[in-house]
Amino acid sequence: MQKSNRLIGIDLCYAVALFGTVAYIYFFATNRFAIEEGVLSHSWNILLLDFFPALFFFLNGLTISLTMRDRKVSSRKMLAYLTKRGMLLFLIGLAVCVYWPMNMFIAVGIMYFVAPYVVQWNNTILRILIILGLFIAHGLLFIHVPSSVSYKIPEIHGGGIIDLTGFVFFNGYFSILPWFLLFIAGMLFGRSDLRARGWLPPNSIVGVALVGVGILLQVVLKRIDVTYLDLRRFDNPLLNFRLLMPSFVFVSIGFSMILINATNYFFRVFEAVKIVKLASLFSSMKYSVLMFQLIISSLTIVLTPGAFFAKSNVLIGFCIAATIFTFYLPIFWSKRISNKGPLEWTFKRISGSAKK
């Protein structure tokens, strides 16, 4: 297999992150929609699967750092390109925020919009920013924040500033803070030595240590956070598990580092042309894949009666079918229309190339 200068493992990790994120969003969206419509009384969310969007945000930060290290890329044009990309993604997210606040596009858009500033900070400042973010998250555990997981704008009453602060900086799936910290961690990781040096290089050992720290934090924070039991979803103790946000960030960073290093090593050692080619396709169209998912989810929420998802097997079957169809669309697009996804093509049109 002809080796390229790109890190092959990153494409595969993007494909894994996209597949898990798309599948989980379908489960999350349809499940919450059915609950709000009154046809389901319980949640089917497996909260451990938050790792997939965490990996996606981590990879976005990593990609920015790698691009900035490329001598063929103009730094000034690259920063302008990131800002315009962020604005477009943010506007797409705003288009559906009335019934879907803080969706993936809003979070990614904000990150790309601030990336030109953050990317110029040194490693020490970025590490301090991550630690401060974790302390802020820990502090917000003890103020009143909207703790329900549902598609609605937060109710601002009484202590409105506190409610709004909790919504933006802490509250579960709608919070920008954990994803922003993972984005910064990815940027830091991208500045390190990412050459394939065995399946467990030194920075993977650091990743294992971070996972261990996250597990220890979970043990401590479970005893402090009195709202932890309110988020129990399953009778089965193996599934009835949720990482609190500071623990979640540490564990997600560690697992992301380990996975990226391992896939980068194994897919340079073992030839898997078809897998690498397919992963590269999904990676190159990652934002278009998310746009396809957003359109399908939005149409489902707007056009489908809640009673359709009253039976759990129908809900699960729909999510599986919708996920398969979503990943068929970029394959169809590349064969019949263009090798660039519709969003990626739009990025180029409004921003131009970042290369000299």
C-alpha positions in Angstrom: 0.0 0.0 0.0 1.4 3.4 -0.9 1.9 5.4 2.2 1.0 9.1 2.2 2.2 11.9 4.4 -1.1 12.0 6.2 -1.6 10.1 9.5 -3.7 7.3 8.3 -5.1 6.6 11.8 -6.7 10.0 11.9 -9.0 9.2 9.0 -10.0 6.0 10.6 -10.6 7.7 14.0 -12.8 10.3 12.2 -14.8 7.5 10.7 -15.3 5.8 14.1 -16.2 9.2 15.7 -18.7 10.0 13.0 -20.4 6.7 13.0 -20.8 6.6 16.8 -21.8 10.3 16.9 -24.4 9.9 14.1 -25.9 6.7 15.6 -26.0 8.2 19.1 -27.6 11.4 18.0 -30.4 9.5 16.2 -31.0 7.5 19.4 -30.9 10.6 21.5 -33.1 12.7 19.2 -35.8 10.2 18.6 -35.9 8.9 22.2 -36.2 12.4 23.7 -38.8 13.3 21.0 -40.9 10.3 21.9 -40.6 11.1 25.6 -41.7 14.7 25.1 -44.6 13.5 23.0 -45.7 11.3 25.9 -45.4 8.0 24.1 -42.3 6.8 26.1 -41.8 7.1 29.8 -38.1 6.3 30.0 -34.8 7.1 28.3 -32.8 4.7 26.2 -29.7 6.8 26.2 -26.5 4.9 26.9 -24.5 7.8 28.3 -21.1 6.2 27.9 -21.4 6.7 24.2 -20.7 10.4 24.7 -17.2 9.3 23.9 -17.9 9.4 20.2 -18.7 13.2 20.0 -15.8 13.7 22.4 -13.4 12.0 20.0 -14.8 14.1 17.2 -14.1 17.4 19.0 -10.7 16.1 20.0 -9.9 15.3 16.4 -11.0 18.7 15.2 -8.5 20.4 17.5 -5.8 17.9 16.4 -6.4 18.6 12.7 -6.1 22.3 13.3 -2.7 21.9 14.9 -1.4 19.6 12.2 -2.6 22.0 9.5 -0.8 24.9 11.1 2.4 22.8 11.1 2.2 22.3 7.4 4.7 24.7 5.7 2.6 24.7 2.5 -0.3 26.4 4.3 -0.4 30.2 4.9 -1.1 30.8 8.6 -3.0 34.1 7.9 -5.2 32.5 5.3 -5.7 29.5 7.4 -6.9 31.5 10.4 -9.3 33.5 8.2 -10.6 30.2 6.7 -11.3 28.8 10.2 -13.2 31.9 11.2 -15.4 31.8 8.1 -16.0 28.1 8.5 -17.0 28.6 12.1 -19.5 31.3 11.1 -21.1 29.0 8.5 -21.4 26.1 10.9 -22.8 28.3 13.6 -25.5 29.7 11.3 -26.5 26.1 10.2 -26.8 25.2 13.9 -28.9 28.4 14.6 -31.3 27.4 11.8 -32.7 24.5 14.0 -32.0 25.8 17.5 -35.7 26.6 18.1 -36.4 23.0 18.6 -32.8 21.7 18.9 -30.7 24.0 21.1 -26.9 23.6 21.3 -26.6 21.1 18.5 -23.3 19.8 17.1 -23.1 22.6 14.6 -23.4 25.4 17.1 -20.7 23.9 19.3 -18.3 23.2 16.4 -19.0 26.6 14.9 -18.2 28.5 18.1 -14.9 26.5 18.4 -13.8 27.2 14.9 -14.7 30.9 15.4 -12.4 31.2 18.4 -9.7 28.8 17.1 -7.7 31.6 15.3 -7.2 33.2 18.7 -6.6 30.0 20.8 -4.3 28.4 18.3 -1.7 31.2 18.9 -1.5 30.5 22.6 1.4 28.5 23.9 1.0 25.0 25.5 1.2 26.2 29.1 -1.7 28.6 28.6 -3.8 25.9 26.9 -3.1 23.5 29.8 -4.1 26.1 32.3 -7.2 26.8 30.4 -8.2 23.1 30.5 -7.6 22.9 34.3 -9.6 26.1 34.9 -12.4 24.8 32.8 -12.5 21.6 34.9 -12.6 23.7 38.1 -15.4 25.8 36.7 -17.4 22.7 35.8 -16.8 21.3 39.2 -18.1 24.5 40.8 -21.2 24.6 38.7 -22.1 21.2 40.1 -23.2 23.0 43.2 -25.4 25.8 41.7 -28.9 25.5 40.3 -28.6 24.3 36.6 -31.3 22.9 34.4 -30.5 19.2 34.9 -33.2 17.6 32.6 -32.0 16.2 29.3 -34.5 17.5 26.7 -34.7 19.7 23.7 -35.8 23.0 25.1 -34.4 26.4 25.7 -33.6 26.8 29.4 -36.3 28.4 31.5 -35.0 31.7 32.8 -36.8 32.5 36.0 -35.8 33.8 39.4 -32.0 33.3 39.3 -31.9 33.8 35.5 -28.2 34.5 35.2 -27.4 31.3 37.1 -29.7 29.2 35.0 -28.2 30.6 31.8 -24.7 30.1 33.0 -25.5 26.5 33.8 -27.0 26.0 30.4 -24.0 27.3 28.5 -21.1 26.1 30.6 -22.2 22.9 32.2 -25.6 21.3 31.5 -24.9 17.9 29.9 -25.5 17.7 26.2 -26.2 21.4 25.6 -23.0 22.6 27.2 -20.2 24.1 25.2 -17.6 23.7 28.0 -16.6 20.0 27.9 -16.5 19.9 24.1 -14.4 23.1 24.1 -11.9 21.6 26.5 -11.6 18.5 24.4 -11.1 20.7 21.3 -8.2 22.4 23.1 -6.8 19.1 24.3 -6.7 17.9 20.7 -4.8 21.0 19.7 -2.2 20.2 22.3 -2.0 16.6 21.2 -1.4 17.8 17.6 1.6 19.7 18.7 3.3 16.6 20.0 5.2 13.9 18.1 2.6 11.8 16.4 4.9 9.4 14.5 3.8 5.8 14.6 6.3 4.3 17.2 4.6 1.1 18.3 1.1 0.5 19.5 1.8 2.1 22.9 4.2 5.1 22.5 5.0 7.5 25.4 2.0 9.8 24.9 -0.3 6.8 25.0 1.1 6.0 28.4 0.1 9.6 29.3 -3.3 8.7 28.0 -3.6 5.7 30.2 -2.6 7.9 33.2 -5.3 10.4 32.3 -7.9 7.6 32.1 -6.8 6.5 35.6 -7.1 10.1 36.9 -10.6 10.3 35.4 -11.7 7.1 37.1 -10.4 8.4 40.5 -12.2 11.7 40.0 -15.4 9.8 39.3 -15.1 8.0 42.6 -14.6 11.2 44.5 -17.2 13.3 42.7 -20.0 10.7 42.9 -19.8 11.2 46.7 -20.1 15.0 46.4 -22.6 15.4 43.6 -26.1 14.9 45.1 -27.8 15.0 41.6 -25.8 12.1 40.3 -28.6 9.5 41.0 -31.2 11.7 39.2 -29.6 10.7 35.9 -29.9 6.9 36.4 -31.5 5.4 33.4 -31.2 1.6 33.7 -31.8 -1.1 36.3 -28.8 -2.9 35.1 -25.8 -1.6 37.0 -23.4 -2.2 34.1 -25.4 0.3 32.0 -26.5 2.5 34.8 -23.3 4.5 34.7 -22.5 8.1 33.9 -19.2 9.9 34.0 -19.5 13.3 35.6 -18.1 16.1 33.5 -14.6 16.6 34.9 -14.1 12.8 34.9 -15.6 12.6 31.4 -13.0 15.1 30.0 -10.0 13.3 31.5 -11.2 9.8 30.4 -12.1 11.1 26.9 -8.8 12.8 26.3 -6.9 9.7 27.5 -8.9 7.3 25.3 -8.6 9.6 22.3 -4.8 9.7 22.6 -4.6 5.9 22.9 -7.0 5.2 20.0 -5.3 7.7 17.6 -1.9 6.3 18.3 -3.0 2.7 18.0 -4.9 3.1 14.8 -2.1 5.2 13.3 0.4 2.4 14.1 -1.7 -0.7 13.0 -2.9 0.8 9.7 0.7 1.6 8.8 1.8 -1.9 9.6 -1.1 -3.9 8.1 -2.4 -3.1 4.7 -6.2 -2.5 4.5 -6.7 -0.5 1.4 -10.5 -0.7 1.2 -10.9 0.3 4.9 -8.5 3.2 4.6 -10.1 4.4 1.4 -13.6 4.4 2.9 -12.4 6.0 6.2 -10.7 8.7 4.1 -13.9 9.4 2.2 -16.0 9.8 5.4 -13.2 11.9 7.0 -13.0 14.3 4.0 -16.8 14.8 4.2 -17.2 14.8 7.9 -19.2 18.0 8.1 -21.4 17.0 5.2 -22.1 13.7 7.0 -23.2 15.7 10.1 -25.4 17.9 7.8 -27.1 14.9 6.3 -27.8 13.6 9.8 -29.1 17.0 10.9 -31.5 17.2 8.0 -32.8 13.7 8.5 -33.2 14.3 12.3 -34.9 17.6 11.8 -37.3 16.3 9.3 -38.1 13.3 11.6 -38.8 15.6 14.6 -40.9 18.0 12.5 -42.9 15.6 10.3 -43.1 12.4 12.2 -45.9 11.9 14.8 -44.6 11.0 18.3 -46.7 7.8 18.3 -44.5 6.4 15.6 -41.8 5.8 18.2 -44.1 4.4 20.9 -42.5 0.9 20.5 -38.8 0.7 21.4 -38.1 -1.8 18.6 -39.5 0.7 16.0 -37.3 3.4 17.5 -34.2 1.3 17.4 -34.9 0.0 13.9 -35.4 3.5 12.6 -32.1 4.7 14.2 -30.2 1.8 12.7 -31.7 2.4 9.2 -31.2 6.2 9.4 -27.5 5.7 10.4 -26.9 3.3 7.5 -28.7 5.7 5.1 -26.7 8.7 6.4 -23.4 7.0 5.6 -24.6 5.8 2.2 -25.2 9.4 1.2 -21.5 10.5 1.1 -20.7 7.3 -0.9 -23.5 8.2 -3.4 -22.4 11.8 -3.5 -18.7 11.0 -4.3 -19.7 8.6 -7.1 -22.5 10.6 -8.7 -21.8 14.3 -8.0 -18.4 15.3 -6.6 -15.5 14.0 -4.5 -16.1 17.0 -2.2 -19.1 17.0 0.2 -21.6 19.9 -0.2 -20.5 21.6 3.0 -16.8 21.1 2.2 -17.4 22.6 -1.2 -19.2 25.5 0.3 -16.2 26.1 2.7 -13.9 26.4 -0.3 -16.3 28.7 -2.2 -16.8 31.2 0.6 -13.2 31.1 2.1 -10.9 30.1 -0.7 -8.0 27.7 -0.2 -5.8 28.2 2.8 -2.7 27.3 0.8 -0.3 29.8 -0.6 
